[in-house]
Amino acid sequence: MTQTGTTKSSLLLIYTGGTIGMKQDILDQTLKPFDFSQILDEVPEIRKFAFRIDTYTFDPLIDSSDVEPSLWQRLAELIFEKYDDYDGFIILHGTDTMSYSASALSFMLDGLTKPVVFTGSQLPIGVPRTDGKENLISAVEIASAKDADGHALVPEVSVCFGSLLMRGNRTTKVNAEVFRAFQSPNFPPLAEAGINIRYNKEFIRKPLDWYQNLSINTKLDTRVSILKIHPGITAQIVRTILCDPLTRAVILETYGAGNAPTAPWFLDIVREACAAGKVIVNVTQCLAGSVNMGIYATGKALEDAGVINGYDSTTESALAKLFFLMGKSGDNRWVSTMMGKNLKGEISK
């Protein structure tokens, strides 16, 4: 059962763009964004919660595929600016890059004691079979939920989608055609919405100090590339990505538990990149599971070359974490050390 305190909540609903905010135009039958200040008219069920919901719409709206780190910076700054005025924040976002944005905000917001819930939909909110209403209603209830002491039940950055609430930096989009589009393969859901919303409290991160101040880190260094290992990969491609002088870090998407080719040319390039001070992070291509470079000789060769273990991090989370850490320091050795630490619940360590 949902536990709530006696204090009514106030929420800020932030619409950045995406499918959920579309409505069919009665004249030309095309899908167009609707005015989110009229959200209570579109989803009247929200009125039953009897608390204040204000809206903020980005102008111009941003398609999910056009999301850049500048959006994350604007979101962090907006939440910081409005933090004392609201008990929780709901971010309506396109699905294609939602996991990237949720991961980024999880690192950029420090001292968080209030919910920041990302949600969206596979179908526009203005069509009869939309999943947008259910996702939004669940997100509103979760963002407003408090315990008996008046503290937020889920004071972290999360994704609410398809009846599941998941830690934002643990999610990945796995399906473009079903309503349960996101999964959290390596971490249990924070809550599950059925007849009631059941909170898995043992998995929810709580602040050590409920009265700490929020701070934001908006300086990001995006000089990161991603190299997916595949059969037939060429030395030219590997060298171009790993040794590019304009690249500070590379995410290496490897096989299984962190394995890659043992061909001498491949390991020579990896060693060269590591010797040049590059941050090379090993994450698995598998949907679930963790990198363990000590199991097989192929993984051990990468570890010996200087590649960092990404454990069970998603690619989205590893990318956001690198942007964040590199923005904080120009010392790649420090970045490498911090990549192995669990900062915001992003790895199981």
C-alpha positions as CSV (number, residue, x, y, z in Angstrom):
1,M,0.0,0.0,0.0
2,T,1.1,3.6,-0.6
3,Q,2.1,5.4,2.5
4,T,1.6,9.1,2.6
5,G,2.1,11.8,5.2
6,T,-0.5,14.4,6.1
7,T,1.1,17.3,4.2
8,K,-0.3,17.8,0.7
9,S,2.3,17.8,-2.1
10,S,3.1,20.3,-4.8
11,L,4.6,19.0,-8.0
12,L,6.3,20.6,-11.0
13,L,5.5,18.8,-14.3
14,I,8.2,19.6,-16.8
15,Y,7.5,18.8,-20.5
16,T,10.6,18.6,-22.6
17,G,9.0,17.0,-25.7
18,G,8.2,13.5,-26.8
19,T,5.3,11.4,-27.8
20,I,3.3,11.8,-24.6
21,G,2.6,15.4,-25.3
22,M,1.1,14.9,-28.7
23,K,-2.6,15.2,-29.6
24,Q,-4.4,14.7,-32.9
25,D,-5.4,17.9,-34.7
26,I,-9.1,17.7,-35.5
27,L,-8.6,19.5,-38.8
28,D,-5.6,17.8,-40.5
29,Q,-5.4,14.6,-38.3
30,T,-1.7,15.1,-37.6
31,L,-0.1,14.8,-34.2
32,K,0.9,18.1,-32.7
33,P,2.0,19.1,-29.2
34,F,-0.8,20.3,-26.9
35,D,-0.6,23.0,-24.2
36,F,0.5,21.3,-21.1
37,S,-1.0,24.0,-18.9
38,Q,-4.2,22.2,-19.7
39,I,-3.0,18.8,-18.5
40,L,-5.8,18.5,-16.0
41,D,-8.3,18.6,-18.9
42,E,-6.4,15.8,-20.7
43,V,-5.9,13.6,-17.6
44,P,-8.8,14.6,-15.3
45,E,-7.9,11.7,-13.0
46,I,-5.0,13.8,-11.6
47,R,-7.6,16.1,-10.0
48,K,-8.4,13.3,-7.5
49,F,-5.0,13.7,-5.8
50,A,-6.1,17.1,-4.5
51,F,-2.7,18.8,-4.6
52,R,-1.1,21.5,-6.7
53,I,0.5,20.6,-10.0
54,D,2.3,23.3,-12.0
55,T,3.6,22.9,-15.4
56,Y,6.7,24.1,-17.3
57,T,7.1,23.6,-21.0
58,F,10.4,23.8,-22.8
59,D,10.4,26.1,-25.8
60,P,11.2,24.9,-28.3
61,L,10.2,21.3,-27.5
62,I,13.0,18.8,-28.0
63,D,12.6,15.5,-29.9
64,S,14.1,12.6,-28.0
65,S,16.5,11.9,-30.8
66,D,17.8,15.5,-30.7
67,V,18.6,15.4,-26.9
68,E,22.0,16.9,-26.1
69,P,23.8,17.5,-22.8
70,S,22.6,21.1,-22.9
71,L,19.1,19.7,-22.1
72,W,20.5,18.0,-19.0
73,Q,22.1,21.2,-17.9
74,R,18.8,23.1,-18.3
75,L,16.9,20.5,-16.4
76,A,19.4,20.5,-13.5
77,E,19.3,24.3,-13.4
78,L,15.5,24.4,-13.5
79,I,15.2,21.8,-10.7
80,F,17.7,23.7,-8.6
81,E,15.9,27.0,-9.2
82,K,12.5,25.5,-8.3
83,Y,13.7,23.1,-5.6
84,D,12.3,24.8,-2.6
85,D,8.9,25.4,-4.2
86,Y,8.0,21.8,-4.9
87,D,7.9,18.4,-3.2
88,G,8.7,16.5,-6.4
89,F,9.4,16.9,-10.1
90,I,8.1,14.9,-13.1
91,I,9.9,15.1,-16.3
92,L,8.0,14.2,-19.5
93,H,10.6,13.1,-22.0
94,G,10.8,11.1,-25.3
95,T,11.6,7.5,-24.8
96,D,14.6,7.0,-27.2
97,T,17.0,8.9,-24.9
98,M,15.2,8.9,-21.6
99,S,17.7,6.5,-20.0
100,Y,20.6,8.8,-21.0
101,S,18.8,11.8,-19.5
102,A,17.8,10.0,-16.3
103,S,21.3,8.7,-15.9
104,A,22.8,12.1,-16.4
105,L,20.5,13.8,-13.9
106,S,21.3,11.2,-11.3
107,F,24.9,12.3,-11.3
108,M,24.3,16.0,-11.8
109,L,22.0,16.4,-8.8
110,D,23.8,16.1,-5.4
111,G,22.0,16.1,-2.0
112,L,18.7,15.1,-3.6
113,T,15.9,14.5,-1.0
114,K,12.9,14.8,-3.4
115,P,11.7,12.6,-6.3
116,V,12.7,13.4,-9.8
117,V,10.6,11.0,-12.0
118,F,11.0,10.6,-15.7
119,T,8.1,9.3,-17.7
120,G,6.7,9.3,-21.2
121,S,4.7,7.1,-23.5
122,Q,4.7,4.9,-26.6
123,L,1.5,6.4,-27.8
124,P,0.4,10.0,-27.6
125,I,-1.7,11.0,-24.7
126,G,-4.5,12.1,-27.1
127,V,-5.2,8.7,-28.6
128,P,-7.7,6.2,-27.0
129,R,-5.2,3.4,-26.2
130,T,-2.4,5.6,-24.9
131,D,-0.2,4.3,-22.2
132,G,0.6,8.0,-21.4
133,K,-2.2,8.4,-18.9
134,E,-1.3,5.4,-16.8
135,N,2.4,6.3,-16.8
136,L,1.7,9.9,-15.9
137,I,-0.8,9.1,-13.1
138,S,1.6,6.6,-11.6
139,A,4.4,9.1,-11.8
140,V,2.3,11.8,-10.1
141,E,1.3,9.4,-7.3
142,I,4.9,8.3,-6.8
143,A,6.4,11.8,-6.9
144,S,3.9,12.9,-4.3
145,A,4.2,9.9,-1.9
146,K,5.6,10.6,1.5
147,D,6.2,8.5,4.6
148,A,4.7,9.1,8.0
149,D,7.5,11.6,8.8
150,G,6.7,13.6,5.7
151,H,9.8,12.4,3.8
152,A,9.6,11.4,0.1
153,L,9.3,7.7,-0.4
154,V,11.5,7.7,-3.5
155,P,14.0,10.6,-3.2
156,E,16.1,9.8,-6.2
157,V,16.1,10.1,-10.0
158,S,13.8,7.4,-11.5
159,V,12.0,6.2,-14.6
160,C,8.3,5.3,-14.3
161,F,7.1,3.3,-17.3
162,G,4.9,0.4,-18.0
163,S,3.8,-0.1,-14.3
164,L,7.4,-0.2,-13.1
165,L,9.4,2.4,-11.2
166,M,13.1,1.9,-11.9
167,R,16.3,3.7,-10.8
168,G,17.1,6.0,-13.7
169,N,20.7,5.1,-14.1
170,R,19.9,1.4,-14.2
171,T,17.4,1.6,-17.1
172,T,17.7,0.9,-20.8
173,K,15.1,1.0,-23.5
174,V,14.5,-2.6,-24.8
175,N,11.5,-2.4,-27.0
176,A,10.0,0.1,-29.5
177,E,6.6,-1.6,-29.8
178,V,5.3,-2.6,-26.4
179,F,4.1,-0.5,-23.5
180,R,6.8,-1.9,-21.1
181,A,9.6,-0.3,-23.1
182,F,12.1,-0.1,-20.4
183,Q,13.9,-2.6,-18.2
184,S,16.3,-2.4,-15.3
185,P,18.2,-5.7,-16.0
186,N,20.7,-5.6,-13.2
187,F,18.6,-4.0,-10.4
188,P,15.1,-4.7,-9.0
189,P,12.3,-2.1,-9.6
190,L,11.9,0.5,-6.9
191,A,8.1,0.2,-7.0
192,E,5.5,-1.8,-9.0
193,A,2.1,-0.3,-9.8
194,G,-0.9,-2.7,-9.6
195,I,-4.1,-2.3,-7.7
196,N,-1.8,-0.4,-5.2
197,I,1.7,0.9,-5.7
198,R,4.0,-1.5,-3.9
199,Y,7.3,0.1,-2.9
200,N,10.5,-2.0,-2.6
201,K,11.9,0.1,0.2
202,E,15.0,-1.9,0.7
203,F,16.2,-0.9,-2.8
204,I,15.4,2.8,-2.6
205,R,18.4,5.1,-1.9
206,K,17.7,7.5,1.0
207,P,19.8,10.5,2.0
208,L,21.9,10.5,5.1
209,D,20.6,14.0,5.9
210,W,17.0,14.8,4.9
211,Y,17.7,18.6,5.4
212,Q,20.8,18.9,3.2
213,N,20.8,21.4,0.4
214,L,20.7,20.5,-3.2
215,S,23.7,21.3,-5.3
216,I,24.1,20.7,-9.1
217,N,27.1,19.9,-11.3
218,T,26.5,21.2,-14.8
219,K,30.0,21.2,-16.2
220,L,30.2,18.2,-18.5
221,D,33.1,16.9,-20.7
222,T,31.6,15.0,-23.6
223,R,34.8,13.8,-25.2
224,V,33.7,10.2,-25.0
225,S,33.3,7.5,-27.8
226,I,31.7,4.1,-27.7
227,L,33.3,1.1,-29.5
228,K,31.2,-2.0,-29.8
229,I,33.3,-5.1,-30.3
230,H,32.2,-7.3,-33.2
231,P,33.6,-10.2,-35.3
232,G,35.5,-8.7,-38.2
233,I,36.3,-5.4,-36.5
234,T,39.4,-3.9,-38.2
235,A,42.5,-2.4,-36.7
236,Q,41.8,0.9,-38.5
237,I,38.4,1.3,-36.8
238,V,39.8,0.4,-33.4
239,R,42.8,2.7,-33.7
240,T,40.6,5.6,-35.0
241,I,38.3,5.4,-32.0
242,L,40.7,4.4,-29.2
243,C,43.6,6.7,-30.2
244,D,41.8,9.8,-31.5
245,P,43.7,12.7,-29.8
246,L,40.3,14.5,-29.3
247,T,38.9,11.7,-27.3
248,R,39.5,11.5,-23.5
249,A,37.6,8.3,-22.8
250,V,36.1,5.3,-24.6
251,I,33.4,2.9,-23.5
252,L,34.3,-0.6,-24.8
253,E,31.2,-2.7,-25.3
254,T,32.6,-6.2,-25.0
255,Y,31.3,-9.8,-25.2
256,G,29.8,-11.6,-22.2
257,A,31.7,-11.0,-19.0
258,G,34.0,-8.5,-20.6
259,N,35.8,-10.4,-23.3
260,A,37.4,-9.1,-26.5
261,P,39.7,-10.3,-29.3
262,T,43.1,-11.5,-28.2
263,A,44.7,-10.7,-31.5
264,P,48.1,-9.0,-30.9
265,W,47.2,-6.0,-33.0
266,F,44.0,-5.4,-30.9
267,L,45.7,-5.6,-27.6
268,D,48.6,-3.5,-28.8
269,I,46.2,-0.7,-29.7
270,V,44.4,-1.0,-26.4
271,R,47.8,-0.7,-24.6
272,E,48.8,2.2,-26.7
273,A,45.5,4.1,-25.8
274,C,45.9,3.3,-22.1
275,A,49.5,4.3,-22.1
276,A,48.5,7.7,-23.7
277,G,46.2,8.3,-20.6
278,K,42.9,7.4,-22.2
279,V,40.1,6.2,-19.9
280,I,38.9,2.9,-21.3
281,V,35.8,1.5,-19.6
282,N,34.7,-2.1,-20.2
283,V,30.9,-2.8,-20.2
284,T,29.1,-5.8,-21.5
285,Q,27.0,-6.0,-24.6
286,C,24.6,-8.3,-22.8
287,L,21.4,-6.9,-21.5
288,A,22.0,-8.3,-18.1
289,G,25.1,-9.4,-16.2
290,S,28.3,-7.9,-15.1
291,V,31.9,-7.5,-16.4
292,N,34.4,-9.7,-14.7
293,M,37.7,-9.4,-16.4
294,G,39.3,-12.0,-14.2
295,I,37.3,-15.0,-15.4
296,Y,38.7,-15.5,-18.9
297,A,42.1,-14.9,-20.4
298,T,40.6,-12.5,-23.0
299,G,39.2,-10.3,-20.2
300,K,42.4,-10.5,-18.1
301,A,44.4,-9.2,-21.1
302,L,42.3,-6.1,-21.2
303,E,42.6,-5.6,-17.5
304,D,46.4,-6.0,-17.7
305,A,46.4,-3.4,-20.5
306,G,44.8,-0.8,-18.2
307,V,41.1,-1.1,-19.1
308,I,38.7,-0.2,-16.3
309,N,36.0,-2.5,-15.1
310,G,32.5,-1.1,-15.7
311,Y,30.9,-3.9,-13.7
312,D,27.1,-4.1,-14.4
313,S,26.7,-0.5,-15.6
314,T,24.5,0.2,-18.6
315,T,26.2,2.0,-21.5
316,E,23.8,4.9,-20.9
317,S,24.9,5.2,-17.3
318,A,28.6,4.8,-18.1
319,L,28.4,7.5,-20.7
320,A,26.7,10.0,-18.3
321,K,29.1,9.1,-15.5
322,L,32.1,9.8,-17.7
323,F,30.7,13.1,-18.8
324,F,30.1,14.1,-15.2
325,L,33.4,13.0,-13.8
326,M,35.5,14.4,-16.7
327,G,33.6,17.7,-16.2
328,K,34.8,17.7,-12.6
329,S,38.4,17.0,-13.2
330,G,41.0,17.0,-15.9
331,D,42.9,14.2,-14.2
332,N,42.2,11.0,-16.0
333,R,43.7,8.9,-13.3
334,W,41.1,10.3,-10.8
335,V,38.3,9.7,-13.4
336,S,39.5,6.1,-13.8
337,T,39.4,5.6,-10.0
338,M,36.0,7.1,-9.6
339,M,34.5,5.1,-12.5
340,G,35.0,2.0,-10.3
341,K,33.1,3.5,-7.4
342,N,29.3,3.3,-6.9
343,L,28.3,7.0,-6.8
344,K,24.5,7.0,-7.2
345,G,23.5,3.3,-7.2
346,E,24.6,2.8,-10.8
347,I,26.7,-0.3,-10.2
348,S,26.3,-3.2,-7.9
349,K,29.4,-2.8,-5.8
